[in-house]
Amino acid sequence: MESEDKLNDLKLKNVISPACDDQEYIREVAEAKRALELWTMEPGFQEAFLAAPEETLTAYGLHIDPLSVKILCTTEAAKEYQNRPPEEMPRVAYRYRGFICEKIADRDRMTQEHCVPKHPAFRAWRSRQLNRCWAELGMKNRSLIHVPIIFELDLGCSVGCPFCGVMAGRLQKVCPYDEENATLWKGVLAFTKETVGDAAGQATCYYATEPLDNPDYEKFTDDFFEVFDTVPQLTTAASMRNPERTRAYLSSALKKERRVHRFSVLSLEILHKIFETFTMEELLCVELLPQFADAPDNHFAKTGRARENALDHVEEDDGNTIACVSGFVINMAERSIRMLTPCGSSAARPTGEIIVAKEFFSDLEDFKRVLTSMIDRYMVPEFSKEQPLFLRPSISFEETEDGVEFFRPKKLRLKFRGADDLSPKLYHAVLKKLMEGGKTAYDIAGELMEEQDAFPANVFFILRKFELAGLFLEPYEIEGKN
């Protein structure tokens, strides 16, 4: 009976959900989150806690048990409790782990369900890019949402972070919410919803910009909510530029939809101001990203300006990316549309983006024409059997006893094994034909039918599997190769 009572006490709740109004539960999770923020961002906290756990937590205004902090912050304690039954886990640690699982599950649902475009060609193209990134980026790809649409309300950024992963230029222009732009904005939102579907509602209203640079950001996002019934996720490096504006926006946004937003923390001084200004409960749904050198666990992705500033320590195959879009970035300030997808940063692509195209539009009708033409030109639902096929040069491959494998050094291996009466030798033969480069599916099927009596349908089946995995260059990538 005691064990059953303990399990009932531990029962997990989704604190991200607006339906959760258990204030004690919320307070415990928020305090655990603050302890981790101190552990990863406050110099000296780790040493002080390990020397005097209870006294240190009390000094920082925390009332949670020290064992929960050890389990959440130290490898040794985490391993010790990893496989223990829930009733043996301290309540705060168990609940905070549940909170993290909620966030990860929400992110995975976004990638696999909510960000999937309804447009068939767009949906197929995005799927190929997402799958390509597993081989090229490995587990780094799990954190990329591959959102199909992103909006920018400004051109450039006023902050100029030295670690900027997309190397945003200086702020040049802001899109004001005047009558003309408001009408255009509402039309753009309506057309993207019509074309892309509800997946467009997963867009953010920033990319290579600082969202709070736009004094009318709230008005634009109010319209966004009216169209999509969702609040665009906010990431800002200017949270303390006008703290009351930030608080008012967060309060309004979280009443409409409780989702996770982010503050980039650029210095220890800013971190302390955030702690002084906002309660732990107010920051429950705000991730604080330690973006300053003094933080014990700073988050400088090896891409963009951070890559340029650390070239001596970056291997070419270790390139990272913060690009989270496989689709279109629509800039309302300069009225442009650029199409891009993530890749590992490199000398050729320092920002970790494959930029497919960029075009401009003048008004709503022109926007509709440009977006439609870009989808039609660059996105195909399925490769033609008459299209020359080229394996991606960024991905290695080899024959195995079971079939073939595609991979990039230090990244995940995509395994294709003989099954359904298809022998590993047929996979080897198809790979050899592909290595010659430029052969069409019809060419490969015809040659293998003549050389090995292979059924064309089996060859097409293997080629289709490789295509879906994003292993072939897209048609627009091979223009001019023949």
N, C-alpha and C positions, 0 to 999 in steps of 0.2 A: 504493500500500500504506500509506503514511504517513497519508493521508486516511482510509482505512478503519479503521486503528488508532485514530485520533482519534475517529471516530464511535462505535466500540465503547466507548471510554473515556467518551464523553458519554451513553451509553445511559441513558434515563430509567427510574426506578423509582418506584413508588407508595409514598412513605414514610408515607402515612396508613394503608396496609394493614399489619396485624400480621405479614404474611408477609415484610415487608422487615426484614431483620436486618443489613444492610450498615451497620456502625457509622460508617465513614468517610463514606459518602454522607449518613447522617443528621446527622453532625456538620457537614458543609459546609452543608447546607440550614438547620440550626439557627443557624449563625453568620451566614449571609446574612439570616435573619429578624431576628437581633439587630441587625445593622447597620441594617436598615430601621427597627426600633423606636427606635434611637438617633437616626436621622435625623429621625423624625417626632415624637419625644417629649423628647429631651434638648436643652435650650437650649444653643446654642453648638457643638454637635457638627458641624453642617453647615459652619460657618465654619472650624473646626479641621481638618476633613477636607480641605476644598478647599485649605487652605493647606499642609498637610503630611499627605497621605493615609496613607502607610505608618506614620509615627510615631503618628498618631492611632489607627489600627486596633490597633497594638501596645499602646498605652496602655490600650485597652479590652479587651485580652485576645483579640483577634480575629486569626486567621491567614489569612484569605481575601485574595485579590488585590484591590487598589484598583480595578482596571478593572471588576470585577464589581459593586462597590458603586456606581460611577458609572453603569453601565448600569441598575441597579435603582432608583437614586435620582434621577438627573438626566434631564431631558427631552432635552437635547442628545445625550447618549450613547445613551439609549434609542432615539431616532430613527435614529441612525447604525447601530445593530446590528439594527434592527427586521426588515429583509428579508434579512439576511445568512444564508448557509447555516450549519447548526448547528456544523460543524467550525471556523468562524471565531469562534464565541462562546466566551468564557471558561467553563470547566466549571461553576464555582459559579453564575454568572448563569444559564446554561442550565438547570441542575438546579433552581434556585429558581423560575424561570419555570414549569417543569414542575409543581412543587409547587402553585403558584397555580392552574394549569390544572386540577389534580386537585380542588382545593377548589371551584372554580367549577362543574366538571362534576358534582360531588356535590350541590351546591346545586340545580343545574338538574334533576337526576334527582329530587330530593326534590319540587320543585314540580310537575314534569310527570308523575311516576310514583308515587313512594312516598307522597305526601300525597293521592292521589285516593281519595275514599271509595268503598266498594263499594255503599252505599245509593244507588239511582238518583236519587232526588229531591235528596239531599244533594250527590251528584256533579255534577248539572246546575246547581244553585244556586251551588256553589263555582266552577264553570267560568265562569259568567256574571260573578261578582264579580271573578275574576282578569282576565277580558277587559276588563271595565269599567275596571279600574285602569290598563290600558295607555293608554287615551285620557285618563284623568284625571291620572295620575301620570307618564306617559312612562317613561323608562328607570329611574326610581326603582323601578318595579314589579319589575324583574328581581331585586332583592335581597330581595323579599318572598316567603316560602315559601307563604303562604296555607294553613298547617297547619289541619286541620279541628277538632282538639281540643287544648286546653291545660288544664293543671291548676294550681291554686294551693293551697298547703298552709298558707297563713296569710291573714289579713285585714290588709292594709296592709304597710308596710315600715319598718324601723328606721333605714335609712340617710338618707333624706330628701335625695336628690341634687337640687341646684338646677336641674339640666338634665332632670329626669325627663320622658321623652316621654309617659308615660301619667298623669302627675300622681298617683302613688300616694300615698294618705293615710298617716298615721302608723300604726305597728303597733298593732293593737287586740287581735288574737287569733291564737293558734297552734293548729294541729290536732295534738294529741299522738297518738303511735302507741300508743294503748291498745287493749284487746281489742275494744271497740265500733267504734272508728274503723278499726282494721286490717281487721276483717271487712267493714265498709262499703267501704273502699278497694279491697279485692280484688274485691268484687262490682261496684263501679263500673268497674274496669278490665276485667273480664270482659264486662260488658254493652256498654261502648264498643267493645271488639274485635268482639263479635258484631254490633253495629249498623253500625259505621263500617268495620270490617275492619282489616287491618294498618296502614292509614293512621293509625289512632289511636296506633300505636307511634312516630310521629314527634313526638308531643307533648313539650313541656317541662313541668317541674314548677314553673314560676314564670311570672308575667306582670307584674302590678302588685305584685310582691312581691320580696323578697330571699330566694333559696332557702335560704341558710345561716342565716336567722333561725330556721328550724325545727330544733331539736336532733335530731329523728328523720328528717331528710332522707334519710340513707343507708338507713334501714329502708324508707321509702316507695319509694325508687328500686330497692331490691333486689326488692321485689314487682313493680315495673314491669318489670324485666328478666325475671323469671320468666314473666310473661304475654306479653311482646312480643319477648323475646330481643334487646332493644336497650337502650342506656343513654340516658336523656333528656339532651339537650344542656344544659350548665350555663352560665349567665351570672351572675356574681356581682360585686358591688361591695365585698364583704367578704372578699376572698381572704386578707388579712393580719390579719384579726381573730383567727384561730387558725390560723397557718400549717401546723402539723402536721396538723390536721384536713383542711385543704385538700389537702396533699400526699398524705395517706392516701386521700382520696376520689379524687383524680386517678389515683393509682397503681392503685387497685382498678377504677375505671371504664375506664381505658385497657387494662387486661388483658382485660376482657370485650369491649370494642369500641373500636378506635382511631378516634375521631372528633374534630372540632374543638370545643373549649369556649372560653369567653371570660372574661377579667377586665376589668372596668371600672376604669381607673386614675384615681383622683380627685385625685392630687397628685404632684408630683415626688418627694416624700419616699416615698410609697408605691411609686412606680416603682423607686426605688433599693432599697427593701426586697425587692421582688419579685426583682430581679436578684441580690441577695445571698442570697436564700433558695432560689431554684430554679436549677438548671442550665439552660443553653440547650437541652439535649436534653429535659429535663423539660417545657419550655415549647413544644416543637415543635408540639404540637397544641392550644396555647392562644393565641388571639388577644388581644393587649393593646390595649384601646381607650383612646386618650388623651382623657380627659374632664376636663382641667384647662386653665385659660387660658394657662399658660406654655408648653404644648406647641406646637411649631411647626405641627403639623397636628392640632389638636383636633377632636373629632367631636361637636359640639353640633347635633343635628338640630333644625330649626326647627319644633318641635312640643312640646306640653305646657308644662311650666314654662320650658323654654328659649325657647319662642315668646313667652311672657308677658314674659320678661326682656329680649327684644330686639324688641319690637313696632315700634320706630322703624325697624328694618332689615328687616322682613318684609313683602313684598308679598302680597296675598291669593292670587294665583295661584302663589306660590312655596312654599305650605304643604307641609310634609313629613309623614312618618308613620313610626313604628317599629312600628306594628301589623302583626303577622305572621300573624294568624289570620283565616281566613274560615270561621267555624263557631262553636264553643262554648268558653267559658272556664268551667271547673267549679271552684268554690271549695269546698274541703273544710272550711274553718274555719267559714264561715257557712252552708254547705250551700246554695249558690246556683248557678244556671246562667245565664250571660248570652250572648246571641248577638250577634256583631259581625263587621264586615268593614272593611278599611282604606279610608281616603279621605285627601285632602289636608287638613292642619289648616287651620282657619279660625276666625273669631270664633265661629261657631255650633258648630263641632266642634274645639276647640283641641287635643285629643289625637289627632286624625287617625283617628278611629274612627266608623263608623256603628253605633250601638248599637241593634239591632233590638228586643231584648226582654230582660227579666230575670225569672226566677222562682226560687222556693225549693223545696227538698225536705226531707223529714223523715227518711226511711230509704231503704233500697235499692229497695223496691218503688215508693215515691213517686218516687225518682230515675228509674227506668225509665219511669214514667208521664209525668213532666214532659218528659224528653228526647224521648220518642216523640211527644208532643203538639206540642212546639215544631217538630220536623221536619215533622210533618203540616201544621201551620198555616202555617209561614213558607216552606217550601221546596216548589216544584213542579217536576216534571221537564220540563214544557213548558207554555207559556202556552195557555190556552183560546182558541179563535177567537172566543169570546163575551166575552172580557175587554177592557175599554177600554184602549187603548194610549196611553201618554204618554212622549215622549222625555225623557231626563234633562236637567233644566235646567242641569246643570253642564257639559254637553258642547255645543259649537257644531257647526254643520253647514253645508254648502254644496253646490250643484250644481257638477259639473265636466263637462268635455267627454266623459269616459268613463263617468261615473256620479255617485256622491255621495261626500263625505268627511265624517267626523266627527272632531272634534279638540277640544282645549283649548289656549288660547294657550300657546306655548312647549313643548308636549308633542307626543307622537306623533300622526300623522294616520292614521286607519283608513280605507282606501280600498276602496270597493265599486264594481266596474266591470261594465258590461254584458257578459255572456258567455252562452254556451249559448242563443243566439238571443234573449236578453233585451236589449232596447235600452237605452241610457242614458236615453232619454226615459221608459221605464217606471219606472226608479229615481227619476227626477225627480218623476213623478206620484205614486208611493207616498210620497215624502218630503213633498210638498205636503199630502197627506191626513193624514199623521202630524202635521204642524205645526198642524193644526186642533185636535188634542188630543181624546182621549176616544172616538175611533172604534174599533170592534172590527175584527179581521181580516176578518170577514164583511162589515162595512160597507164597508171599503176595497175589497175584492175586488168586491163588488156594484156599487159606484159606478164603478169603473174598467172593469168589464165593459160597463156601460151607456154610459159616455162614450167609451171607446177600443177597445171589443171586446177588452179584455185577458182572457187566460185566467186564471181564479181561481187555478189551480195555480201559475202564474208569480208572481202577487202573493203568495201564501202562501210561496213559496220565498224571495222577497226579505225578507219580514217575519221569516221564521225566521232568516235570516242576521243581521239586525239584533238579534233576540232573543238569539242565541247570543253576540253581541259584547257583551252587557250594556248595550245602549243604551236599553232601556225600563225604566221604574220597575217594581219588583216589585209583585205584587198587594197585599202588605201596605203598600206605600208609597203606594198610591193610595186606600186606604180613606178614605171621606169626601169624595173629590173629586167624586163624582157626586151 
